[in-house]
């Protein structure tokens, strides 16, 4: 499927004969491949006498392009067309003892995971789903607050792209004008003093309205916020290089203390009334930023309480 998608990625018409020659298959086989693309949600326009084309250009992820954009050779690249979950692929990579860091990204993720067991929808070659795995040799304690620092990294990338007002909602949502554009999910594989962390990121670049119809919170994507179609390779390279810097700072012991004031500059809940829900209870209060460990500071009944991540949901009001 990836080969035929690559041929159609220019948004021009291609005849079945032309596609067959390029792929080394019959026109009947081309038709089957196009039907497979349609079955996974890719719209293919067919016009008699002209051929097939996609309704808009598609940019596939490219190792050569990522290297050209500055992703260092020290970061292994694991790019494929489809996988159930990039975090699962990153775990397999770690289990095989391969060298880290590694960037895992795909054109289509079929069973992506979000916080609290939710599924993350990604479409096909439209958005960015990625996992970045890093080895920390000083144990799990050095990575406290890492997911919040990753949020800062994403906000910086968006700002450089021309998004004027990215915001961070504790603990792991990146927003634009109160609408979610990115989710972050960290998974840890710890073994005594060695700690492998997998940073999973889902970023809405070009979302399909139908795909997001069941989502129960306001959302947005980059295409609707920018004057021109953003490059997925450029965004992925920029994110990767930001993540390298973040992980190096945490490895050196300059973790959340370094990022605390950066995070609070993007904090959309600061001084706002919020409702905090856990599996067993709800409580109201005023959000007062974060402490130097990344915990949410909640002022309730005259008392300041530090709340840590996990199964906690925070909403305004």
Secondary structure, DSSP 8 states (H G I E B T S, - for coil): -HHHHHHHTTS--B-HHHHHHHHTS-HHHHHHHHHHHHHTT--EEEETTTEEEESS------HHHHHHTT--TTSEEEEEEEES-HHHHHHHHHHTT--S-EEEEEEEESSEE-GGG-EE--TTTTSEEEEEEEEETT-GGGGTTHHHHHHHHHHHHHHHHT-TTEEEETTTEEEETTEEEEEEEEEEEEETTEEEEEEEEEE-SS--TTTTTT--S-B--STTTSSS---HHHHHHHHHHHHHHHHHHHHTT--HHHHHHHHHHTBSSTT-EEEEE-SS-EEEEEEEEE-TTS-EEEEETTEEEEE-SSS-EEEE-
